[in-house]
Amino acid sequence: MPYDPALSAGASASAGQHFDYSSAIDPALEAAAPPPAAANFHNTIPAKRSINDLLAIGGAPSPADPTPTDVSQSPNTLEEAKHLYYSIYAPGLENFLESKWFSVKGIQKLLADKSLLDQFGTLLLQFSKTTPSDQAQIAYTASVEARVVWALACMVKAGAADAEGVKEEQKSVIPATDDAVEANHRLTIFEVLLTGKVAEGNPLTAPVPGSADHHRLRELEFWYTLANFVCLSDEDPSSSKEVNETLGTLRNLLDGRENRDVLYSIAVIRAYAQRVPEYTPSGTPLHFDESDPRSKLLVAKKFISDEASGAGTTNVIRRLCELATRTWTTPAPLVPIPTK
């Protein structure tokens, strides 16, 4: 289906003539992920894979793929890319990292990065030729979108590098909501969480009572606590008590935010997958005991799988959760896309 540049973020597809990138993308792409009931949660310990490893599981571009339009040289395609960024990806990244940087300053980095614009061209091409009945294209398009989402998230690294020259005395106790350095540290902590690494230190801003409103302080406390969590080794038995206490603190800071639910669930999987055997399919109880670590692990994995399969409210959440599921599963290879 062709893309209508005038389509708003919340519009619906009409008579099969418009493509709603905020919602219609994923009903098609949802089929790329297995239904939650079919997911294998048994004895699946998260693998320590790099982000590039996780992205590669989705499959490499087919040599037969046509060359996408050079976005930087096509005004119409450039407008489509900008519309996608402002309506879908900037809000999604903003909600996930709780940072205004992507909507306030990110577009300049995008427009200055020809390589990233070329990735957008590939994504637009995939959207234009993907149909709900073509499972191979659906899976491949989801993979292309995951790469674009991660590349867009990494733009903040360049923003943080630009901000390094700011004098220390000009910085406030609480970073601005569009502060690139803080957003970059949050992205780094997420990457460490997802890849199973142990951070050497906590770079995030600690909340200072009275320095901001209640909600902002809880936001800072959640991320600061998450950074403390990834400084703890899940393979060190002596850290078990501190890991559990840190998870308890995180849980009390969720505040009904989807991104925090996702991050907390990934933390639970990281903490418990190494320690407890999971239920066998025949032994899974009908009702889960929240005090049972095995139940917590199963519920966390199901939540992340559900988010990846379409329950996530943004494309960013869905694709990042899909990457998270790849840390404990090995998806079947994509069906080769036939040459036309």
LONUPA-653988 format. One record per residue: x, y, z of N, C-alpha, C in turn; residue in one letter. Coordinates in steps of 0.001 Angstrom, whole numbers, plus 500000, padded with zeros to 6 digits. Each point is the difference from the previous one (the first is absolute). Example, Ala and Ser with C-alpha at 12.3 -4.5 7.8 and 13.67 -1.06 7.14 Angstrom:
// residues 2
513190494310507800499110501190500000500900501200500000a;499650501050499280500820501190500060499230501090500730s;
//
This chain:
// residues 340
500837498806500000499163501194500000500871501243500000m;499660501010499236500819501201499952499858500814501267p;500963500825500246499990500839501187499451501370499665y;499114500501500802499413501312499822500729500977500913d;500800500941499473500769500908500846499132500839500918p;498744500201499637499134500824500835499395499231501158a;500234498726500026499384499158501027500490500372501380l;499088500231500915500401500356501359500365498756500774s;500674500217501148500480498861500801498872499125500480a;498834500571500229498931499203500579498941499581499015g;500204500272498711498982499691499009499906498509499763a;498912499580499359499804498581499698500092499785498500s;500354498785499608500018499673498583498575500044499480a;499833500521498787498657500163499458499912499363498631s;499100499043499886499710499342498723501245499441499341a;501002499658500816501214499394499471500882500955499225g;499739501319500076500757500949499196501044500756500801q;499940499972501297500944500722500824500708499040500938h;501225500355500322500767499151500919500236500770501284f;499407499561501095500137500668501289501247499486500701d;501066500794499996501260499544500556499955499868501515y;499057500642500664499957499907501459499337498730500470s;499131499417499168499308498795500441499994498907498943s;499887500364498751499861498976498965501287499258499724a;501140500600500322501261499284499809499961498695500771i;499675500114501259500187498856500863498941498908499896d;498746500308499674499112498863499742500575499083498930p;500724500554499033500642499147499007501240499342500578a;500786500781500726501261499467500505499819499086501190l;498849500098500664499772499149501167500186498525499649e;499664499661498768500099498597499602501439499517499964a;500949500946500050501405499599499975500422499365501302a;499269500284501075500333499436501306499041498863500307a;500454498956500686499111498883500303498967500407501027p;498813499406499976499020500275501033500584499661501361p;499625500764501058500562499752501319499901498553500435p;498898499347499674499823498619500460501001499053499353a;500505500413498815500924499118499293501446500239500390a;500248501059500759501374500312500387500536498937500944a;501265499703499855500621498988500846500700500679501159n;499423499906501196500563500648501172500788499014500859f;500125498764499565500567498973500858501520499987499922h;500649500179501156501460499927500089500694500880498959n;499528501231499890500589500923499029500675501124500747t;501306499909500127500777500997500718500453501075499023i;499841501279500343500422501061499084501457499849499582p;500236500093498717501362499911499482500632501383499996a;501288500052500241500710501273499991500405500321498568k;499050500558499263500234500375498618500087501518499897r;500790500477499056500081501436499771498736500468499286s;499779501316499974498855500535499269500088499602498531i;501177500078499422500156499602498594499655498533499797n;500357499157500982499631498583499923498480499839499998d;499347500730500885498544499905500113499324500492498726l;500510501094499449499434500520498757500222499022498844l;501157499343499993500337499090498904499102498772499968a;499444499625501161499115498837500042498797500206499089i;499636501258499781498861500286499134500253499750498530g;501252499769499627500301499713498605500671501158499297g;500829499690499042500709501019499217499199500360498755a;500250501180499435499288500381498771500248499003498881p;498999499773499209500130499098498862500772500678498874s;500952499296499362500730500589498875499085500418498860p;498808499382499968499069500304498909499145501229500291a;500117500567501196499187501158500342500328501170499075d;498985500711499514500270501177499166500623501109500832p;500764500849499352500634501115500696498951501045500346t;499900500397501289499005501001500369500359501373499452p;499014500863499967500216501375499548500982500705500916t;500890500808499419500910500823500799499159501076500673d;499745499823501280499086500884500721500468501445499936v;501300500222500132500527501368500029499803500728498674s;499784499245498918499830500611498679498552499975499519q;499109499527500842498584499911499614499144500766501003s;499547501219499646499207500806500940498778499270500555p;499298499264499149498802499298500465500340498907501009n;501044499217499684500398498931500913500552500583501302t;500708501115499892500521500657501201498855500454500892l;498939500537499406498840500410500794499340498798500671e;499953498859499296499447498785500602500831499575501205e;501331500048499841500884499618501099499822500926501196a;499907501289499743499810500975501090498662499777500689k;498976499704499199498678499755500588500033498759500899h;500641498953499506500132498780500804500742500287501298l;501069500771499904500796500303501187499169500758501031y;499338501069499561499250500833500940498760499307500556y;499349499170499188498731499408500442500161498661500713s;501068499269499699500147498650500528501235499835500880i;501164500270499431501232499591500674500468500964501081y;499922501299499760500396500952501050499110499856501241a;498670499953499855499164499801501195500273498666500690p;500236498949499202500264498692500592501288499973500797g;501062500576499449501278500058500715499908500930501206l;499268501095499835499806500939501104499316499313501175e;498981499208499712499288499296501067500853498901500617n;500810499346499170500792498883500532501124500486500905f;500732501019499569501120500497500795499602501172500901l;498737500413499912499487501130500788500894501220499808e;500207500329498735500847501125499620499374500734498824s;499992501332500058499456500824498921501013500217498877k;501213499480500164501045500302499029499606499604498585w;499365498877499848499705499493498668499000500883499255f;499019500542500702499020500846499335500479501436499863s;500916500434500871500471501387499982501233500169499113v;500937499067500082501289500181499330500398498868499050k;499254498909500008500422498837499237499947500163498497g;499048500790499501499819500100498553501242500535499298i;500734500910500674501215500541499383501032498897499772q;500126499095500972500949498893499851499557499054498890k;498709499750499921499488499109498963500289500562498609l;499680501272499786500154500590498676501462500137499588l;500892500000500985501429500123499703500680498652499802a;499261498913500165500578498651499943499471499267498767d;500767500043498910499531499376498758499811498495500151k;500870499369500774499888498554500196498670499646500666s;499606500776500993498735499741500686498818500314499091l;500123501057499215498937500315499044499845498868498982l;501118499409499609499931498862499081499270498822500638d;500224499791501306499252498950500706498509500302499991q;499665501282500140498595500395499918499443499677498614f;500815500233498964499555499683498653499682498528499848g;500847499151500585499754498548499967498709499664500742t;499791500644501145498794499741500784498746500422499235l;500031501177499375498854500471499224499709499050498845l;501057499503499373499820499040498908499325498732500498l;500433499522501171499398498794500567498532500219500344q;499698501137500593498599500290500332499131499992498746f;500542500500498904499202500135498785499681498662499351s;500838498987500262499774498719499313499611498858500937k;499865500287501301499637498957500948498487499874500100t;499510498768499857498568499739500135499780498998501118t;498812500039500639499732499099501127500123498523499662p;499914499642498734500051498577499624501420499508499725s;500956500910499946501376499630499665500831499909501279d;500083498793500549500663499816501284501494500317499943q;500647499681498892501439500276499882500265501497500010a;499196500741499251500179501446499968499646500638501345q;498991499473500654499618500522501318501157499861500981i;500589498817500036501112499762500917501201500874499657a;500282500131498714501141500798499587499774501480500300y;498777500491499770499692501402500274500137500316501480t;499573499071500842500169500191501445501480500113500354a;500828499202499337501439500040500243500599501324499547s;499567500473498831500485501289499497499605501115500958v;498766499952500499499550501046500925500791499964501301e;500327498804500489500786499904501234501353500679499832a;500625499817498849501292500641499735499865501511499968r;498930500486499390499771501450499931499750500561501394v;499185499318500792499716500461501361501284500124500810v;500862498974499912501240500060500780500922501102499481w;500086500155498692500844501059499443499491501380500415a;498696500182500021499431501276500443500304500251501472l;499884498954500817500312500154501416501452500440500186a;500889499456499180501435500286500140500384501389499529c;499072500736499364500296501383499635500349500835501224m;499426499621501136500231500791501207501458499934500445v;500728498991499546501423499926500324500742501197499413k;499654500349498753500613501168499381499561501275500712a;498741500039500423499518501152500753500739500166501314g;500280498890500653500743500042501264501427500472499783a;500608499576498887501366500433499685500035501511499778a;498962500531499355499920501448499785499885500756501316d;499330499383500978499740500672501278501163499899500972a;501005499224499658501114499816500923500762501288500277e;499895500971499090500731501245500185499336500976500951g;498801499674500481499307500894500927500758500048501322v;500246501194500477500753500145501241499214499434501174k;500708499403500919499369499340501141499138500960500798e;500457501250500140499241500946500827498690500423499353e;499858499721498681498760500349499314498941498905500130q;500388498856500541499064498893500133499256500093501324k;498722499671499962499203500036501222500057498648500695s;499473499949501226499971498746500750499163498964499273v;498882500453499436499107499112499241500158500302498515i;500320499011499182500171500263498563498692500430499350p;500114500754498938498817500416499252499316498775499403a;498726500141499702499252498853499466500489499587498619t;500728500896499310500552499638498689501523499879500058d;500538499751501193501441499881500166500525498754499282d;500921500209499062500515498889499198500878499060500815a;500765500545500923500921499173500779499223499006500862v;498962500492500690499205499109500837499294498944499155e;499440500414498860499312499050499117500975498952499471a;501206500424499671501002499061499509500382498994501075n;500139500464501236500306499074501099498868498995500188h;498749500447499852498870499085500144500017498948498896r;500321500419498780500095499047498901501107498981500269l;501116500476500527501118499100500322499593498985501055t;499283500461501022499544499095501058499041498962499432i;499115500414499096499094499035499364500789498970499203f;501008500455499277500813499069499220500713498998500905e;500532500475501114500660499107500962498995499000500562v;498801500484500317498948499122500522499653498919498984l;499835500389498758499549499082498958501065498975499637l;501245500404500046501080499123499557500613499175501132t;499497500160501222500466499181501112501363500375500539g;500484501175499656501294500439500507499861500593501400k;501119500262500643500002500639501314500670501358499853v;499297501058500391500539501352499883501076500237501057a;500975500807499653501087500290500937499628501086500998e;498987500778499681499580501070500913498669500560499565g;499422500847500829498693500593499726500184501438499529n;499744500276498707500215501347499470498779500917500098p;498873499464500465498765500777499979499887500963501167l;499113500967499833499810501034501015499187499463501162t;500546500106501187499270499577501203498964501067500354a;498794499589500375498975500989500365500367500736501287p;499824501304499984500273500831501173498666500522500511v;499576499610501194498710500447500526499859501515499920p;498832500440499516499721501425499923500528500683498756g;500733499274499159500595500627498823499075499977498777s;498915499252500085499058499897498879498657499523500543a;498997499939499104498683499549500465500025498496500255d;498931499524500632499915498606500444500217499011498855h;499336500217498872500068499046498889501395499973499373h;500605501162499888501351500069499433501002499289500914r;499836500165501296500911499338500937499851498486499942l;498761499519499855499793498556499900500560499458498684r;499904500778498940500615499611498731501508499847500169e;500632501001500606501450499946500219500374498830500907l;499170499771501024500305498906500936499890498647499316e;498991499843499124499849498725499303501245499707499169f;500409500958499168501139499766499123501301499835500787w;500145500777501069501208499885500830500049498610500644y;498850499511500445499931498676500606500271498912498966t;499470500180498786500260499028498939501495499932499693l;500656501160500009501449500015499773500737499288501128a;499523500168501229500588499246501115499824498504499791n;498841499614499475499709498582499781501005499374499038f;500301500683498886500901499396499015501464500064500438v;500250500636501140501350499951500585500195498733500829c;498895499277500251500064498785500814500136498781499103l;500865499103500361500189498785499216498959498959500380s;499209499557499015498982498981500262500635498627500184d;501292499884499696500691498716500171500721499908501338e;499938501055500799500652500021501308498963499699501080d;500042498819500618499006499627501010499928500996501161p;501096500649500318500021500927501133499186501265499731s;499685500247498718499248501214499673498498499755499918s;499562498772500267498578499653499847499088500896500822s;500364500250501243499164500819500874499879501422499451k;501117500560499555499980501363499462499228500059498690e;500129498958499180499237499938498750498503500013500293v;499578499168500955498580499937500358499494501332500546n;500796500629500827499600501289500575499895501069498919e;500927499980499059499979500983498920498789499785499094t;499674498739499729498793499709499221498752500501500725l;499966499830501330498865500486500774499859501501499904g;501122500711500024499961501455499859499491500393498624t;500490499316498969499534500281498640498501499802499871l;499513498918500582498574499705499881499145501093500624r;500490500579501071499250501065500669500064501329499262n;500759500050498902500151501241499239499412499897498595l;499212498955499741499462499797498652498995501072499599l;499163500408500915499055501110499793499111499827498768d;499745498753499625499094499752498881500570500330498638g;501297500221499904500626500331498718500436498722499286r;499617499892498731500289498797499223501500499756499874e;500764501060499744501440499802499813500648499448501264n;499544500454501164500574499504501257499577498559500252r;498763499656499620499571498604500100500905499099499161d;500335500464498794500868499234499111501393499858500596v;500572501107500439501355499974500558500063499143501260l;498997500134500846499952499192501227499886498510499655y;499179499667499019499823498596499619501293499413499448s;500725500779499192501285499519499484500978499798501155i;499941500888501003500858499854501177499652498734500776a;498718499701500125499562498776500685500532498772499262v;499888500008498681500492498868499202501502499840500195i;500704501106499986501455499945500184500350499450501383r;499239500393501016500317499598501376499674498545500277a;498842499528499527499513498688500415500331498861499043y;500243500315498724500240498920499035501233499184500352a;500978500640500632501227499293500379499817499175501270q;498968500333500768499900499431501346498989498883500157r;498921500033499234498909499057500260499642499215498745v;499592498741500156499489499235498860498588500475499672p;499692500048498737498665500451499621499018498834500023e;498718500343499999498967498972499955500105499214498700y;499721498728500075499843499215498778498608500279499457t;499784499807498696498664500252499445498900499250500740p;500281498756500421498972499206500682499852500400501468s;501013500676500544499954500338501416499643501440500289g;499684500781498961499672501407500198498681500126500753t;499978500704501141498764500128500780498990500920499323p;498738499800500326498953500855499449500071501399500588l;500384500083501261500105501290500679501423500156500523h;500580501162499755501385500221500365500116500608501382f;500979499506500741500298500520501329501071501070499838d;499655501244500312500921501108499767501258499908500853e;499947499219501052501188499857500837500969498955499438s;499545499276498988500821498952499380500831500604498872d;501328499942500087500844500562498946499704499422498620p;499630498719499952499683499394498701498784500667499379r;499012500324500841498816500686499488500361501389499484s;500838500702500761500422501336499568500702499935498659k;500847498994499828500754499851498759499068499719498828l;499065499082500192499080499651498921499119501185499620l;499488500708501012499136501159499740500782501091499266v;501252500230500405500813501028499349500250499653498539a;500323498740499725500256499596498617498739500093499146k;498883499606500573498755500080499242499645501451499697k;500226500892500976499703501407499783500849500567498862f;501298499732500018500879500514498951499616499410498644i;499678498704499972499586499368498742498696500597499480s;499059500249500905498735500615499602500220501404499442d;500858500772500665500300501356499525500608499956498603e;500909499051499770500643499863498699499015499564498925a;498999499214500391499057499414499045498836500916499657s;499999501212500557498947500934499630499347500730501147g;500193499536501251499386500675501142500681501326500318a;501256500147499592500710501251500220499287501150499310g;499946501156500656499215501115499466500744500842498979t;501309499794499838500755500719498976500866499019499220t;500349500404498785500896499174499189501344499826500685n;500459501031500702501279499933500704499957498928501079v;498959500008500806499853498996501057499963498598499393i;499248499838498936499858498664499392501332499481499479r;500721500840499293501272499544499425501055499767501071r;500066500841501030500979499793501066499658498762500825l;498720499746500201499610498775500708500312498772499153c;499873500142498683500362498881499122501488499679500149e;500836501038500083501428499772500242500198499285501330l;499228500389501015500133499367501316499655498518499938a;498970499635499231499639498577499903501108499196499335t;500786500654499166501085499292499319501148499650500945r;499993500558501204501058499654500956499754498646500634t;498770499498499936499750498684500594499385498998499014w;499794500408498775499505499079498979500875500123498772t;499952498991499171500679500058498711498943499840498922t;499518501123499459498933499903498996500429499189498788p;499016499381499368500285499261498770500485500978498935a;500878499548499109500480500888498931498832500515499169p;500144501207499487498966500557499149499876499178498722l;498762499918499519499788499330498722500605500881498916v;500839499461499116500608500827498958498952500726499175p;500258501268499715499074500778499181500261499661498538i;499002499514499311500217499596498605500366501170499102p;500850499731499037500394501026499031498899500162498977t;499657501264499780498926500259499027500586500298498627k;
//
